[in-house]
Amino acid sequence: MKVEAEQYGDRMVYSVSAFNRGVATWLTRLPTVWVEGEVTELRRQERWQSVFLTLKDPGDGACLPVSMPRGQFDGLRLDLVDGERVHVFGRPELFEARGDFRFRALSIERFGLGDHLAALERLKQKLAAEGLFAPTRKRRLPRFPRRVGLVTGNDAAAKRDVLTAITTRFPPARVVVAETYVQGPRAAPALTTALQDLCARPDVDVIVLARGGGSFEDLLPFSDERLVRAVASCRVPIVSAVGHEQDTPLTDLAADARASTPSVAARLVVPDADELRERLTQTRRRLQGAPLLLLERKRARLETAHGRLRALSPRATLERGYAIVRTDRRIVRTSAEIEPGSHVDVELGQGSFGASVGETR
Amino acid sequence: MTYEEARRELEQIVQQLESGQADLDSAIKLWERGEELHRICLEKLDSAQGKIETLRPIEPA
């Protein structure tokens, strides 16, 4: 189709209608393709000719408006709900009257198990390559968290089991529970929000993600890219207590620790109160014994010093049989200091006596 | 003071006393402080009531 333009001097100017028609015509030359994304904002009304939805990229949130003739959409009998992953087959088109770009769907297919497995594996490789699962990223869990955050379903047995395990092991524990959807298309964004809400609490020092076992599809939200990234970038360490031993959702790989049961989760996040009490008792015993120990040590040290003092005293020497000779209170050290006939005092180990000097040599 | 802080200071005091470095006057002060810390730890373990709060209950679908 030829698109006419007006000539204004050396400038070609198109009318809006002509421009839109031109782009629309050009777009019809593009091939039909498959596009993968999450269904959001699904709008279907009886009086509308088309069904509208927005296809969202789960990775970065990029959006693509999609329309499909209502009769064709109903014929697929998909019962799609927001959040579901689909493949849409169609071609781009421009709605000329409004200049709206959209993807005109010819067919929509719900993601099958094989698609999920393949997508999961690709995501795993991608995040691993980014280093999200690296052991060096793992943080140490706090020994005494001020508060433990718990993300779980609102009536899940997993919630009760984890809470019981925590309060049994450490009765003074303080726990903040963020309840959310843990399965279905709404679970991944809801889990991510709940996790971020807990992170925003300044006194939460560790967070447990808890969910009981379930089918592969049930646990899919715990492999969602948004949640896995939120786990990896969280301010505080995260314990993943999702599913059973054999399940490995990607949150397990991004979390700082993995717990296969609620009691393992409790062991990881709170100390054992009985053990603490026992250690405290032992410390007290040492504390109470310490002053006596200190006194005994001081006394022993005093006795040693006293013994050394006594060993140095002249009395000890006298007791070994030596004597001190004095004249006029001066100690006589050489025979030149006295002469025959002079009087001396002789001090012994026991007692003393006076003597006259017979001869000097 | 948190439990962990009290416990750590208590351990330090016991070690200090056991090393025999302290003089008698400060030993008595240390011992009194140790007893106080022990009481603080015990209170935190025994009387601190656990608390479970719910951040944001999910609205029924």
Interface residues (C-beta under 8 A of the other chain):
Chain A: R143 F144 R146 N154 L163 T167 F170 P171 P172 A173 R174 V175 V176 V177 A178 E179 T180 Y181 A190 A194 D197 L198 R201 A273 L276 R277 L280 T283 R284 R286 L287 A290 P291 L293 L294 L295 R297 K298
Chain B: T2 Y3 E4 R7 L10 E11 I13 V14 L17 E18 G20 A22 L24 A27 I28 W31 G34 E35 H38 C41 L42 K44 L45 A48 Q49 G50 K51 I52 E53 T54 L55 R56 P57 I58
